Amino acid sequence: MHRARRGSDDRGRARLGAIALGGLLLLAGCTVSAPAEHASSATTSRPSPTRPSPTGSGTPVTVPIPGITAWSSYHADASRTGAVGAGASLASLTRAWSADLGGAVFGQPVVADGRVIAATETNRVVALDPATGNVVWSVSLGDPLTDVGAVAGCGDIDPLGVTSTPAVDAASGTVFVVGEVSTGAGAVHHQLEGVSVSTGRVVLSEPVDPPLPVGENPVHLLQRASLAVADGRVYISYGGNYGDCGDYHGWVVGVNETGAPDLVAFESAPDGHGGAIWQGGGAPAIDSAGDLYVSTGNSNPDPPAGGPDPVRYAESVVKLSSDLKPLAVFTDRSAGGDDDLGTGNPVLLAGGLLFVAGKTDVGFILRQSDLSQVAGIDGLCGSDPDGGAAYDRAANRLFVPCSDGGIQAVDLGGDRRGPLLSGANGAPIVVGGTVWAVQYPDGTVTQFDASTGARLQRQTVGVAVPHFASPSRALGLLLIGTDTGVVAFRGGG
């Protein structure tokens, strides 16, 4: 059985500059215009189905931009560190606005071109004015799946639309989103949409279901892991629904941003079932060569307790080339049963290392080059690590979210556990030497000192938040997806 709720399936080259995931642009101010009328003759990168024109306020948006101006994908950068500079002060946090979008926002809100972008489980994608939270444009991907448990046989997100964090290609000004789209009579497919951040115009529309074996059905896949963009490709990862019903495999697929899709794919557990790639909602990490790193869950049905899992690529970290060929594998050989190494994404560290942790409660330090083990830190969390860790390079510390509560600090100087920071359980981020994390589902957000672990402040979000919720930070705001939309905070006086 799963021990991590809602949306966890629990079974689960060179050019990165174009993504703008690494550095962050510093500006003093910016004025962004909302979309004008959208011409139906506008060029798309490949034919896309007819869909409604984006809707919005049509009012120009004037955005003050203090410091950090972008949050392009899950945990801010391709290494998935979740760490950014301080930017405008977040001391004495106060609520700036709340946007009711008519659906739950499971992924992190992303930020680009002076706009906050969020996607909902109703398959709605919106750009919000960061000053007011008003909708600038809105696009629908199609009908989400409803009555999920009856149709799929399990699952606990209903309706089921967009569950992952979008990703922005800053060079093209495009935000990419994947939704589960119902086509009637229990049939679904997964649809990738590329939307212009500035206008809300759909510039790419592509079905992105994996090349499933005969007899398998996309209704048994959950696209939970966040999207990644690199080298002109969008990468989409899949696991199973909560409860692991049906036959499925973990997958990563990649399609071109422009031109022919040229879909490439990696299949986990090819000699069995399961091996989900869900990562507690986290995205694949991508190194400077364009190689990807993903973590996987256990085979399905559960293998014998105590490990090792006999199915290939299960309970593993897998290094993949940009065309998704396996380059190296590390397997947690003590993981069996429902232990699931894939509860959080790999995080790339300084010195050519990476970190990953799963439900054996061990944090593994591996070499990026060949995934050989450098160290293991036992006894993390006192419960299962769940969700993406954050990495504060200045403090040389990792911060790991724990399913039963707390943020586990890991001191990399001695490869040992630090303090357990109480009061939050969502995937943390690091903002200028402080750690921010959400408590789900009740909805509080807490700031900790990254060096000492001391609690600095706590605020109520005001609405329940989804499992594995993680804040994002840009334009002077701290942004949190909720069960109904997005809430934004800013520093008070």
C-alpha positions in Angstrom: 0.0 0.0 0.0 1.0 3.6 -0.5 2.3 5.6 2.4 2.4 8.9 0.5 -1.0 10.3 -0.4 -2.6 12.1 -3.3 -1.0 11.9 -6.6 1.9 9.7 -5.5 2.0 6.5 -7.5 4.5 5.4 -4.9 5.7 2.6 -7.2 6.8 4.1 -8.4 23.8 18.9 -25.4 25.0 21.0 -24.5 22.8 24.0 -24.6 21.0 24.7 -21.4 21.3 28.5 -21.6 18.1 28.7 -23.7 16.1 27.3 -20.8 17.2 30.1 -18.5 17.1 27.7 -15.6 20.6 28.5 -14.3 21.1 32.2 -13.9 18.4 34.7 -12.9 18.0 38.1 -14.6 18.1 41.2 -12.4 16.1 44.2 -13.5 14.8 47.4 -11.9 11.4 47.4 -13.5 9.3 46.2 -16.4 6.1 46.9 -18.2 4.3 44.0 -19.8 1.2 44.3 -22.0 -1.7 41.9 -21.8 -2.6 40.0 -25.0 -4.3 41.8 -27.8 -6.7 39.9 -30.1 -5.2 36.5 -31.1 -5.0 36.1 -34.8 -6.3 32.7 -36.0 -3.6 32.7 -38.8 -0.7 32.8 -36.3 2.0 30.3 -37.0 2.2 27.1 -34.9 5.1 24.8 -34.6 3.0 21.9 -35.9 -0.7 21.5 -36.6 -2.9 21.8 -33.5 -6.5 21.1 -33.0 -9.1 23.9 -32.9 -9.6 25.2 -29.4 -11.0 28.3 -27.8 -9.1 31.6 -28.0 -7.4 32.5 -24.7 -9.5 34.8 -22.5 -8.3 37.5 -20.1 -8.7 41.0 -18.8 -7.2 42.8 -21.8 -5.7 45.3 -19.4 -2.0 46.3 -19.5 -0.1 44.8 -16.7 2.6 47.0 -15.0 4.9 44.9 -12.9 7.5 46.1 -10.4 10.3 43.6 -10.6 12.5 43.5 -7.4 15.5 41.1 -7.9 14.4 37.6 -8.8 12.3 37.7 -12.0 11.9 34.1 -13.1 11.0 30.7 -11.7 11.1 28.6 -14.9 10.4 25.1 -13.7 10.2 22.9 -10.6 12.7 24.1 -8.0 13.9 26.9 -10.1 16.9 25.4 -11.9 17.9 22.3 -13.9 19.8 20.9 -11.0 16.5 21.0 -8.9 18.3 22.8 -6.0 15.3 25.0 -5.2 17.7 27.7 -4.2 17.6 31.4 -5.3 19.0 34.7 -4.0 17.1 36.7 -1.4 15.5 39.3 -3.8 13.0 41.6 -2.1 12.5 41.0 1.6 10.0 38.4 2.7 10.2 39.5 6.4 6.9 40.0 8.1 5.1 38.0 5.4 1.6 39.2 4.5 -0.9 37.9 1.9 -0.7 39.9 -1.3 -3.6 38.2 -3.1 -5.5 35.0 -3.6 -6.7 33.7 -7.1 -9.6 31.3 -7.2 -9.0 29.3 -10.4 -11.8 26.8 -10.0 -9.4 23.8 -9.5 -6.5 22.5 -7.5 -3.0 23.6 -8.4 -0.7 20.6 -7.6 2.4 22.0 -9.3 4.5 25.0 -8.4 3.4 28.2 -10.0 6.0 29.3 -12.5 7.1 32.8 -13.4 8.3 34.3 -16.7 8.0 37.6 -18.6 6.4 39.3 -15.6 3.6 36.8 -15.2 2.7 34.1 -12.8 1.5 30.9 -14.6 -0.5 28.1 -13.0 -2.2 25.0 -14.2 -5.2 23.3 -12.6 -6.7 19.8 -12.3 -9.6 21.1 -14.4 -7.0 21.4 -17.3 -7.0 25.2 -17.2 -3.8 27.1 -17.7 -3.7 30.8 -16.7 -1.3 33.7 -16.6 -1.9 36.0 -13.6 -0.9 39.6 -13.0 1.6 39.4 -10.1 0.5 42.7 -8.7 -3.2 41.7 -8.3 -3.7 38.0 -9.1 -6.1 38.9 -11.9 -6.2 36.6 -14.9 -4.4 38.0 -17.9 -5.1 35.0 -20.2 -6.6 31.5 -19.8 -6.4 28.4 -21.9 -8.2 25.0 -21.6 -6.4 21.8 -22.6 -9.8 19.9 -22.8 -12.0 18.0 -20.4 -10.2 16.4 -17.4 -11.0 12.8 -16.3 -13.7 12.6 -13.7 -15.0 9.7 -11.5 -11.4 8.6 -11.6 -11.6 5.7 -9.2 -14.4 4.1 -11.1 -12.9 4.6 -14.5 -9.2 3.8 -13.7 -9.8 1.4 -10.8 -7.9 3.6 -8.3 -6.6 7.1 -7.9 -7.3 9.9 -5.5 -7.2 13.1 -7.6 -10.6 13.9 -9.1 -11.0 15.7 -11.4 -7.6 14.7 -13.0 -6.1 17.2 -15.4 -2.8 18.9 -15.0 -0.9 17.5 -12.0 2.7 18.4 -12.8 4.6 21.7 -12.6 4.9 23.4 -16.0 8.2 24.3 -17.6 9.2 27.5 -19.4 11.6 27.8 -22.3 12.6 31.4 -21.8 14.3 31.7 -25.1 11.1 31.1 -27.0 8.8 32.6 -24.3 6.8 29.4 -24.2 5.3 27.6 -21.2 4.7 23.8 -21.6 2.0 22.0 -19.7 0.7 18.4 -19.9 -2.9 17.5 -19.0 -4.8 14.2 -18.8 -7.7 14.7 -21.3 -10.9 12.7 -21.3 -12.2 11.8 -24.8 -15.3 10.0 -23.5 -16.3 6.5 -22.5 -13.4 6.2 -20.1 -10.8 6.9 -22.7 -8.0 9.4 -22.0 -4.8 10.7 -23.5 -2.0 13.0 -22.2 -1.8 16.2 -24.1 1.2 18.6 -24.3 0.4 22.2 -24.9 3.0 25.0 -25.5 1.5 28.4 -24.8 3.1 31.8 -25.5 3.7 33.4 -22.1 3.1 36.9 -23.5 -0.1 36.3 -25.5 -1.7 33.0 -24.3 -1.7 31.7 -27.9 -1.3 27.9 -28.2 1.8 27.4 -30.3 2.2 23.6 -29.8 -0.3 20.9 -29.3 0.8 17.3 -29.2 -0.4 13.9 -27.7 2.4 12.6 -25.6 1.4 9.2 -24.3 4.3 6.7 -24.2 4.6 3.9 -26.7 2.6 1.5 -24.5 2.9 -2.2 -24.8 -0.2 -4.0 -26.2 -2.9 -4.3 -23.6 -1.8 -1.3 -21.5 -4.0 1.8 -21.2 -3.0 5.4 -20.6 -5.8 5.7 -18.0 -3.4 3.8 -15.6 -0.7 6.4 -16.0 -0.4 9.5 -13.8 1.7 12.4 -15.2 2.8 13.5 -11.7 6.5 14.4 -12.1 7.2 18.0 -13.3 8.1 18.8 -16.8 11.7 19.6 -17.9 12.9 21.5 -21.0 16.4 21.1 -22.4 18.1 21.3 -25.8 14.9 21.9 -27.7 13.0 19.0 -26.1 10.2 18.8 -23.6 10.5 15.8 -21.2 7.5 14.2 -19.6 7.6 11.5 -16.9 4.9 9.0 -15.9 4.0 6.6 -13.0 0.8 5.1 -11.8 -2.3 6.3 -10.0 -2.6 6.1 -6.2 -3.3 2.4 -5.6 -1.2 1.1 -8.6 -4.2 -0.4 -10.4 -3.7 -1.9 -13.9 -0.6 -2.8 -15.7 1.8 0.1 -16.2 5.5 1.1 -16.4 7.4 4.1 -15.5 8.2 6.2 -18.5 10.1 9.3 -19.6 9.2 10.6 -23.1 10.7 13.5 -24.9 9.3 15.5 -27.9 10.8 18.4 -29.9 9.5 21.9 -29.2 9.3 22.6 -32.9 9.1 20.6 -36.1 8.2 16.9 -36.1 7.7 15.5 -32.6 10.4 12.8 -33.0 9.2 11.2 -29.7 11.9 9.4 -27.8 11.2 7.2 -24.7 12.7 5.4 -21.8 10.7 2.5 -20.2 11.3 1.6 -16.6 10.7 -2.1 -15.5 10.6 -3.4 -19.1 10.8 -7.0 -17.8 7.9 -6.5 -15.4 5.6 -3.7 -14.3 5.8 -0.6 -12.1 9.0 1.3 -11.7 7.1 4.5 -11.6 8.7 7.9 -12.3 6.7 10.3 -10.1 9.4 11.7 -7.8 6.9 13.3 -5.3 6.1 15.8 -8.1 9.8 16.7 -8.7 11.3 17.1 -12.2 14.2 15.2 -13.7 17.5 16.8 -13.0 19.6 17.9 -16.0 23.4 18.4 -16.1 25.4 20.7 -18.2 25.8 18.0 -20.9 22.1 17.7 -21.2 21.9 14.3 -19.5 18.9 13.5 -17.3 18.6 11.9 -13.9 15.4 10.3 -12.7 14.5 8.1 -9.7 12.1 5.1 -9.8 9.7 3.3 -7.5 9.3 -0.4 -6.9 7.9 -3.1 -9.2 4.2 -4.0 -9.2 3.1 -6.1 -7.5 5.4 -5.4 -4.5 8.6 -7.4 -4.6 9.7 -9.4 -1.5 10.6 -7.2 1.5 14.2 -6.5 2.1 15.2 -6.3 -1.5 16.7 -6.3 -4.0 13.8 -5.6 -6.4 14.3 -8.1 -9.2 12.8 -5.9 -12.0 15.2 -3.9 -14.1 15.5 -0.1 -13.4 13.1 -0.4 -10.4 14.2 1.2 -7.1 16.9 3.0 -9.0 18.5 6.3 -10.1 18.9 6.2 -13.9 21.1 8.5 -15.9 19.7 9.1 -19.4 21.1 10.7 -22.5 19.2 13.5 -24.1 17.6 10.9 -26.4 16.7 8.9 -23.3 19.2 6.0 -23.6 20.3 4.7 -20.2 23.9 5.7 -19.4 24.3 4.5 -15.8 22.1 3.0 -13.1 22.3 2.9 -9.3 19.9 0.5 -7.5 19.0 0.6 -3.8 19.5 -3.1 -3.2 18.0 -3.0 0.3 14.7 -1.7 -1.2 11.9 -4.2 -1.4 8.2 -4.2 -0.8 6.8 -0.7 -1.1 10.1 1.0 -0.2 10.2 3.2 -3.3 13.4 5.1 -4.0 11.3 7.4 -6.3 9.6 9.5 -3.6 11.8 12.4 -4.5 13.8 13.6 -7.5 17.6 13.5 -7.7 19.3 16.8 -6.9 22.6 17.7 -8.5 25.2 18.9 -6.0 28.6 20.6 -6.3 31.6 18.6 -7.2 29.9 16.3 -9.7 27.7 14.6 -7.1 23.9 14.1 -6.6 21.5 13.3 -3.8 18.5 11.1 -3.7 16.4 9.6 -0.9 13.6 7.1 -0.7 11.5 5.1 1.8 14.4 3.0 3.1 15.1 6.4 4.9 18.6 6.5 3.5 20.0 9.5 1.7 22.4 8.5 -1.1 25.3 10.6 -2.3 26.2 9.4 -5.8 28.7 10.4 -8.5 27.0 12.0 -11.5 29.5 10.4 -13.9 28.7 6.7 -13.2 26.2 6.8 -10.3 28.6 5.0 -8.0 27.9 5.5 -4.3 30.0 8.0 -2.3 28.1 8.0 1.0 24.8 6.9 2.6 23.1 8.9 5.4 20.8 6.6 7.4 17.7 7.4 9.4 16.4 10.4 7.6 13.2 12.0 8.8 12.1 9.3 11.2 9.4 8.7 8.5 9.6 8.5 4.7 11.2 11.3 2.8 8.6 12.5 0.3 9.2 15.2 -2.4 12.1 17.1 -3.8 14.9 18.1 -1.4 16.4 21.6 -1.6 20.2 22.3 -1.6 21.8 25.4 0.0 25.3 25.4 -1.4 26.4 28.3 0.8 25.4 26.4 4.0 26.5 23.0 2.4 23.2 21.6 3.5 20.3 19.7 2.0 16.7 20.0 3.3 14.6 16.9 2.8 10.8 16.9 3.3 9.4 14.2 5.6 6.0 12.5 5.1 5.0 12.5 8.8 6.2 16.1 9.3 9.4 18.0 9.5 12.2 19.1 7.2 15.3 17.0 7.7 18.6 18.9 7.4 21.6 17.0 6.0 25.1 18.3 6.6 27.1 17.5 3.6 30.4 18.5 5.2 30.3 15.3 7.2 27.6 13.4 5.3 25.4 13.2 8.4 21.9 14.2 9.6 21.4 17.6 11.0 18.3 18.8 12.9 14.7 18.0 12.0 12.9 21.3 11.4 9.4 21.0 12.7 6.3 22.6 11.3 6.3 21.7 7.6 6.2 18.6 5.4 6.1 19.9 1.8 9.1 20.1 -0.5 11.2 23.1 0.7 13.0 25.9 -1.2 15.9 28.0 -0.1 15.6 31.8 -0.5 18.7 33.8 0.4 19.8 31.6 3.3 16.4 30.8 4.7 14.2 27.7 4.1 10.6 28.0 3.1 8.2 25.0 3.3 4.4 24.3 3.4 2.5 22.1 5.7 -0.1 20.1 3.7 -3.0 19.7 3.7 -3.9 22.2 6.4 -2.1 25.1 4.7 0.6 26.9 6.6 4.0 28.2 5.3 7.0 28.4 7.5 10.4 30.1 7.2 13.5 28.6 8.9 17.1 29.7 9.1 19.2 27.5 6.8 22.2 27.5 9.1 20.6 27.0 12.5 17.2 25.5 11.7 15.5 28.2 13.9 11.9 29.0 12.9 11.7 32.6 11.8 8.0 33.0 10.9 4.9 31.1 10.1 1.8 32.2 8.2 -1.6 30.7 7.3 -2.2 30.2 3.7 -6.0 30.5 4.3 -7.0 27.5 2.2 -6.0 23.8 2.0 -3.0 22.9 -0.1 -2.4 19.7 -2.1 0.0 16.9 -1.1 3.7 17.6 -1.9 2.9 21.3 -2.3 6.1 23.4 -2.8 6.3 27.2 -3.0 8.0 29.2 -5.7 9.6 32.6 -5.5 9.9 35.5 -7.9 8.8 39.1 -8.5 8.9 39.9 -4.8 6.3 37.2 -4.1 6.2 33.8 -2.4 3.7 31.7 -4.4 1.7 28.6 -3.3 -0.6 26.4 -5.2 -3.8 25.5 -3.3 -6.8 23.3 -3.6 -8.6 26.2 -5.4 -5.9 28.2 -7.1 -2.9 30.3 -6.1 -2.1 32.4 -3.0 0.7 35.0 -3.1 2.6 36.5 -0.2 5.0 39.4 0.0 7.1 40.9 2.7 5.3 43.4 5.0 6.4 46.6 6.5 
